[in-house]
């Protein structure tokens, strides 16, 4: 998040960096996370809490410490230099590690759920999404992370490019479109087959019936004005 922003090619608008919005949306996301937070929202988290005897009072204290720490983000009288320093002032780290990680896991779970909902909200499945570019950036960053912590071997040139990740997302869109077209083609073939069967049945009708039907159709044919 160190870049000052960018302009799209050909535009003269002010510089803009969507990552700046994080300053404005994170508090709202945290509000949502706390409002939706349930101590036992998932069976595995419930087991974690029970195995480590994490009490509601511990979670409440951690939530209060997190809320209090944000005041020092912009405290001009005694500012902090990091998120950890702000948490330290309100004894966040004095609580047990298992309780802290449980609390942060619940927040992270809600955040990821909001991420999914937001992407689906701005996207139409089977069409290119406006979120694709940043999603590709995330996948590319994960590849670099994997290289740093494991022995994974990625092509050095591709490691710094978003192209391969963008192509994967584009390929998913095309695959969805192909599947949709395949379903439509199957339905169309069924319709053609049905019409062919009806036409064949019509041809098998006795000549009298065919003649009556042909005569009926002739009533709707334009007549020669000289006749």
QUINORKA-V783498 format. One record per pair of residues at least 4 apart in sequence whose ideal C-beta (glycine too) atoms are under 8 Angstrom apart, sorted by the first residue. I is the first residue (numbers start at 1). J is the second residue. D is the distance in Angstrom with one decimal. If there is no record, write none. Layout:
i->I j->J d->D
i->I j->J d->D
This chain:
i->1 j->19 d->4.9
i->1 j->22 d->7.1
i->3 j->17 d->5.9
i->3 j->19 d->7.6
i->4 j->15 d->6.1
i->4 j->17 d->6.8
i->5 j->14 d->7.9
i->5 j->15 d->3.5
i->5 j->16 d->5.2
i->5 j->17 d->3.7
i->5 j->20 d->7.3
i->6 j->15 d->6.4
i->6 j->16 d->6.9
i->6 j->17 d->6.6
i->7 j->11 d->4.9
i->7 j->12 d->7.3
i->7 j->13 d->6.2
i->7 j->14 d->7.9
i->7 j->15 d->6.1
i->7 j->16 d->7.3
i->8 j->13 d->8.0
i->16 j->20 d->7.8
i->18 j->134 d->7.3
i->20 j->24 d->7.9
i->21 j->25 d->5.4
i->22 j->26 d->5.5
i->24 j->28 d->7.7
i->25 j->29 d->6.0
i->26 j->30 d->6.3
i->27 j->31 d->6.5
i->27 j->70 d->7.6
i->28 j->32 d->6.6
i->29 j->33 d->6.2
i->29 j->110 d->7.8
i->29 j->111 d->6.0
i->29 j->114 d->5.8
i->30 j->34 d->6.4
i->30 j->66 d->7.9
i->30 j->107 d->7.2
i->31 j->35 d->6.2
i->32 j->36 d->6.0
i->32 j->110 d->6.5
i->32 j->114 d->6.3
i->33 j->37 d->6.0
i->33 j->106 d->7.5
i->33 j->107 d->4.7
i->33 j->110 d->4.0
i->33 j->111 d->6.4
i->33 j->114 d->8.0
i->34 j->63 d->6.5
i->36 j->110 d->5.5
i->37 j->41 d->7.3
i->37 j->106 d->5.4
i->37 j->107 d->7.5
i->37 j->110 d->6.8
i->39 j->45 d->7.9
i->39 j->46 d->7.5
i->39 j->49 d->6.3
i->39 j->56 d->6.3
i->39 j->59 d->6.6
i->39 j->106 d->7.9
i->40 j->45 d->6.6
i->40 j->46 d->3.9
i->40 j->49 d->7.0
i->41 j->45 d->6.2
i->41 j->106 d->6.6
i->41 j->109 d->6.9
i->42 j->46 d->6.8
i->42 j->109 d->7.3
i->43 j->47 d->6.4
i->44 j->48 d->6.4
i->45 j->49 d->6.4
i->45 j->102 d->6.9
i->45 j->105 d->6.6
i->45 j->106 d->6.7
i->45 j->109 d->7.8
i->46 j->50 d->6.3
i->47 j->51 d->5.9
i->48 j->52 d->6.5
i->48 j->54 d->7.5
i->48 j->98 d->7.6
i->48 j->102 d->5.9
i->48 j->105 d->7.9
i->49 j->54 d->4.4
i->49 j->102 d->6.0
i->52 j->96 d->7.6
i->52 j->98 d->4.3
i->52 j->99 d->7.4
i->52 j->102 d->7.5
i->54 j->58 d->5.7
i->54 j->59 d->6.9
i->54 j->96 d->7.8
i->54 j->98 d->6.4
i->54 j->99 d->4.9
i->54 j->102 d->5.4
i->55 j->59 d->7.5
i->56 j->60 d->6.1
i->57 j->61 d->6.4
i->58 j->62 d->6.5
i->58 j->95 d->6.0
i->58 j->96 d->7.2
i->58 j->99 d->4.4
i->59 j->63 d->6.3
i->59 j->99 d->6.9
i->59 j->102 d->7.3
i->59 j->103 d->5.5
i->60 j->64 d->6.4
i->61 j->65 d->6.4
i->61 j->95 d->6.5
i->62 j->66 d->6.4
i->62 j->92 d->6.6
i->62 j->95 d->5.8
i->62 j->99 d->6.5
i->62 j->100 d->6.3
i->62 j->103 d->4.5
i->63 j->67 d->6.4
i->63 j->103 d->7.0
i->64 j->68 d->6.2
i->64 j->90 d->7.9
i->65 j->69 d->6.3
i->65 j->87 d->6.7
i->65 j->90 d->4.2
i->65 j->91 d->6.2
i->65 j->92 d->4.3
i->65 j->95 d->7.9
i->66 j->70 d->7.5
i->66 j->87 d->7.2
i->66 j->90 d->8.0
i->66 j->92 d->6.7
i->68 j->90 d->4.6
i->69 j->73 d->7.6
i->69 j->83 d->7.7
i->69 j->86 d->4.0
i->69 j->87 d->5.0
i->69 j->89 d->6.7
i->69 j->90 d->5.1
i->69 j->92 d->6.7
i->70 j->86 d->7.2
i->71 j->75 d->6.0
i->72 j->78 d->7.2
i->72 j->79 d->6.9
i->72 j->80 d->4.9
i->72 j->85 d->7.9
i->72 j->86 d->4.6
i->72 j->89 d->6.0
i->73 j->80 d->7.1
i->73 j->86 d->6.2
i->74 j->79 d->7.5
i->75 j->79 d->5.4
i->75 j->80 d->7.3
i->80 j->85 d->4.1
i->80 j->86 d->4.6
i->80 j->89 d->7.1
i->81 j->85 d->5.7
i->82 j->86 d->7.3
i->83 j->87 d->6.5
i->84 j->88 d->6.2
i->85 j->89 d->7.0
i->86 j->90 d->7.5
i->87 j->92 d->3.7
i->87 j->93 d->6.4
i->88 j->92 d->6.8
i->88 j->93 d->6.0
i->91 j->95 d->7.5
i->92 j->100 d->7.1
i->93 j->100 d->7.3
i->95 j->99 d->5.1
i->95 j->100 d->5.6
i->96 j->100 d->6.9
i->97 j->101 d->6.1
i->98 j->102 d->6.2
i->99 j->103 d->6.4
i->100 j->104 d->6.3
i->101 j->105 d->6.0
i->102 j->106 d->6.7
i->103 j->107 d->6.8
i->104 j->108 d->6.1
i->105 j->109 d->6.3
i->106 j->110 d->6.8
i->107 j->111 d->6.3
i->108 j->112 d->6.3
i->109 j->113 d->6.5
i->110 j->114 d->6.4
i->111 j->115 d->6.5
i->112 j->116 d->6.7
i->113 j->117 d->6.4
i->114 j->118 d->6.0
i->115 j->119 d->6.4
i->116 j->120 d->6.3
i->117 j->121 d->6.1
i->118 j->122 d->6.8
i->118 j->131 d->7.8
i->119 j->123 d->5.7
i->119 j->129 d->6.8
i->119 j->131 d->4.9
i->119 j->135 d->7.4
i->120 j->125 d->7.9
i->122 j->129 d->6.8
i->122 j->130 d->5.5
i->122 j->131 d->6.0
i->123 j->127 d->7.4
i->123 j->129 d->3.8
i->123 j->130 d->7.2
i->123 j->131 d->6.3
i->124 j->129 d->7.7
i->125 j->176 d->6.4
i->126 j->173 d->6.6
i->126 j->176 d->4.0
i->126 j->177 d->5.6
i->126 j->180 d->5.9
i->127 j->173 d->6.5
i->127 j->177 d->8.0
i->128 j->132 d->6.1
i->128 j->170 d->7.2
i->128 j->173 d->5.6
i->129 j->135 d->7.6
i->129 j->169 d->7.7
i->129 j->173 d->7.9
i->131 j->135 d->5.5
i->132 j->136 d->6.2
i->132 j->166 d->6.8
i->132 j->169 d->4.9
i->132 j->170 d->7.6
i->133 j->137 d->6.7
i->133 j->162 d->7.5
i->133 j->166 d->7.1
i->134 j->138 d->6.7
i->135 j->139 d->6.7
i->135 j->165 d->7.9
i->135 j->169 d->6.3
i->136 j->140 d->6.2
i->136 j->162 d->4.8
i->136 j->165 d->3.9
i->136 j->166 d->4.4
i->136 j->168 d->7.8
i->136 j->169 d->5.9
i->137 j->141 d->6.3
i->137 j->162 d->6.1
i->137 j->165 d->7.7
i->138 j->142 d->6.5
i->139 j->143 d->6.8
i->139 j->165 d->4.2
i->139 j->168 d->7.4
i->140 j->144 d->6.9
i->140 j->159 d->7.9
i->140 j->160 d->8.0
i->140 j->161 d->7.4
i->140 j->162 d->5.2
i->140 j->165 d->5.0
i->141 j->145 d->6.4
i->142 j->146 d->6.3
i->143 j->147 d->6.7
i->143 j->154 d->5.7
i->143 j->159 d->6.2
i->143 j->165 d->7.8
i->144 j->148 d->6.5
i->144 j->159 d->6.2
i->145 j->149 d->6.4
i->146 j->150 d->5.6
i->146 j->152 d->4.8
i->146 j->154 d->7.8
i->147 j->152 d->5.5
i->147 j->153 d->8.0
i->147 j->154 d->5.8
i->147 j->159 d->6.7
i->154 j->158 d->6.3
i->154 j->159 d->4.8
i->155 j->159 d->6.6
i->156 j->160 d->7.8
i->157 j->161 d->7.0
i->158 j->163 d->7.5
i->158 j->164 d->5.3
i->162 j->166 d->5.3
i->163 j->167 d->6.2
i->164 j->168 d->6.7
i->165 j->169 d->6.8
i->166 j->170 d->6.2
i->167 j->171 d->6.0
i->168 j->172 d->6.7
i->169 j->173 d->6.9
i->170 j->174 d->6.5
i->171 j->175 d->6.2
i->172 j->176 d->6.5
i->173 j->177 d->6.5
i->174 j->178 d->6.2
i->175 j->179 d->6.5
i->176 j->180 d->6.4
i->177 j->181 d->6.3
i->178 j->182 d->6.2
i->179 j->183 d->6.7
i->180 j->184 d->6.5
i->181 j->185 d->6.1
i->182 j->186 d->6.4
i->183 j->187 d->6.5
i->184 j->188 d->6.2
i->185 j->189 d->6.3
i->186 j->190 d->6.6
i->187 j->191 d->6.6
i->188 j->192 d->6.4
i->189 j->193 d->6.2
i->190 j->194 d->6.4
i->191 j->195 d->6.4
i->192 j->196 d->6.2
i->193 j->197 d->6.5
i->194 j->198 d->6.5
i->195 j->199 d->6.3
i->196 j->200 d->6.3
i->197 j->201 d->6.4
i->198 j->202 d->6.4
i->199 j->203 d->6.5
i->200 j->204 d->6.6
i->201 j->205 d->7.2
i->202 j->210 d->7.5
i->202 j->213 d->7.6
i->203 j->210 d->7.8
i->205 j->209 d->4.4
i->205 j->210 d->5.3
i->205 j->213 d->7.7
i->206 j->210 d->7.1
i->207 j->211 d->5.9
i->208 j->212 d->6.4
i->209 j->213 d->6.3
i->210 j->214 d->6.1
i->211 j->215 d->6.2
i->212 j->216 d->6.4
i->213 j->217 d->6.6
i->214 j->218 d->6.5
i->215 j->219 d->7.4
i->217 j->221 d->7.2
i->223 j->227 d->5.9
